[in-house]
Each structure stands twice: as structure tokens, then as C-alpha cells.
Amino acid sequence: MNFTEMHDKIGAGKGFIAALDQSGGSTPKALKGYGVEEGAWSTDEEMFGLIHDMRARIITSPCFTGEKVIGAILFERTMDGQVDGKPTPQALVERGVVPFIKIDKGLEDEANGVQMMKPMPELDVLLKRAKALGVFGTKERSVINLANREGIAAIVAQQFEVGQQVLAAGLMPMLEPEINIQSPERAQADQILLEETLKALDAMPGTDKVMLKLSIPATSGLYDPLVDHPRVLRVVALSGGYSRPDACAELAKNRGMIASFSRALLEDLRHPMSADEFDGSLGGAIDEIYTASTVKA
């Protein structure tokens, strides 16, 4: 797939995007969920080697193909590693899966009810390397905890500013201003985020599009104006702590949104599984998430 073919697949393809980008502090938790306890490694290199092995096992599973998984988000180390003796992005493309890379470096402390992204001084270098490896797009996460308009407006402004930097590097930005689904002000935060995002989309220069990765809204269909916006390539949903059945049930209520799940995709996979058990469990999860992404209630 060339860039145009990837663009078309992400924009109109049937399926969902797998989030395989756990990093830093979330890696031990992801490994524990996979059945690998902290005593199994003694250095960060060994820890990241174990998580890479898990991701490689997923990517090479017979059920992990572009037929239902149209994209996958990678951690930087995964992008730089190999799967089946090939650079990971190439291995994905050969399976019909469009590669993305997580670019944010974590979150600032909360202020005005939100957590902004930390500075990314080496972003241009990372974007150039990702482009050379055949990566199509990026993903950047910040978090909204309260319905504070000043904080949410700052989050949106930062997301779109970084998005323009990504576009300038020839890649597709996936903006992720996540709303904490446990927030006591979740519905109000959803509404403010919608309003601020629409303003930012309308103010975008040029003709480029962006992607949006959002928490599933408390009110079904709230994000329809974003799905329909001419400057949005695709709206994808994070699972945000929901179990897979609950995440799929909520996602199916929202027209035009497809999944970009992490925990909800991987929650039943375990390291000791046989190949048949692993592939069967992953295949069942893929089928369930695919259905929620393509068959709407």
C-alpha cells in the first residue's frame, strides 16, 4: 500500500484500528494482564522485549489481517523493532494493516481539570524516521478530567498545533483528547469538547484532514457533527476502561465511529496459551470489535 491507498483504507475501510502502543508505566500493567509478572524481567530492555514479543505474536496471528483490522498503532520501540525479520511497519503493511505511531511523551500534572501533553522537542526527528519506515500516521494523547472550558480549549489547541506539525511532515495526525469516563462531569465535558473541536476544525488552514480518537460519548450520537465534518478523515473510539462487551455495546450506538481499542482487544490473551488458544481468543475479540465498528444499533 502506498500513502494514498492507506489514506483511502483508513477513510472508508470496514474494520477497526488496534492500539498496540502501551509504553512506559503502562507496560508492566499490560504484561501482567498478559500473564507475565514483574519478576520475569530485571531491566527495562528485558521488559520491552517481552512486550514486543507479545505484539509480534498478535501481528503474526492468522486472524490479524487488513480484512478486519485496518490499522494498528505502535509504540516507538515497536516501530523500530522487527516482526518476522522485517521492520514492524513493513510487516503490518504486508498484512494489509496501516501503521500508526504513538508520538506523545506522557502527560503533565493536572491543571484546569485537564492533563496536557508533555513537550516533544524531538518530534520532527521521530516523524522523519517514521515516514522513512512507511508509517502512515501518528497518535497523541491528552486527558480531560473535568468540564472546564478553559482547560478543554487548551487541550484542543495543543492537539491541533501538534497535528499541524505532523501534517507538515507528510503524516496523518490522530488527535486524542481523551475524556475520563469516570469523570463526574463527563456529559458536560463531552459537549464542551465537541464545541471546541468544531471551532478548531473550522479554523484549520488549507485542505488537509485529521483523525480524531475520542472517548465514547455519554450521549449516543453526540459526535455525529465530527463524523460528518469535511476536515475529519475518521473518528475512532478508545475503550477507556470499559470491558470489551461494554465498549462494543456503547460503540455500536454511535454512527460512523470505529474502534481503536487496546485493553478491550487484548484482555483475554495470556502468555501460556497454545497457538490455537491464542489465535482463537484474539480472533473472537477481533470479530466482536469489528461488528461493533461496522454494524450500528
Buried (B, 14 or more C-beta within 10 A) or exposed (E): BEBEEBBEBBBEBEBBBBBBBBBEEBBBEBBEBBEBEEEEBEEEEEBBBBBBBBBBBBBEBEBBBBBBBBBBBBBBBBBBBEBEEEBBBBBBBBBBBBBBBBBBBEBBEBEBBBBBBEEBEEBEEBBEBBBEBBBBBBBBBBBBBBBBBEBBBBBBBBBBEBBBBBBEBEBBBBBBBBBBBEBEBBBBBBBBBBBBBBEBBEEBEEEBBBBBBBBBBBEBEBBBBBBEBEBBBBBBBBBBEBEBEEBBBBBBBBBBBBBBBBBBBBBBBEBEBEEEEBBBBBBEBBEBBBBBBBEBE
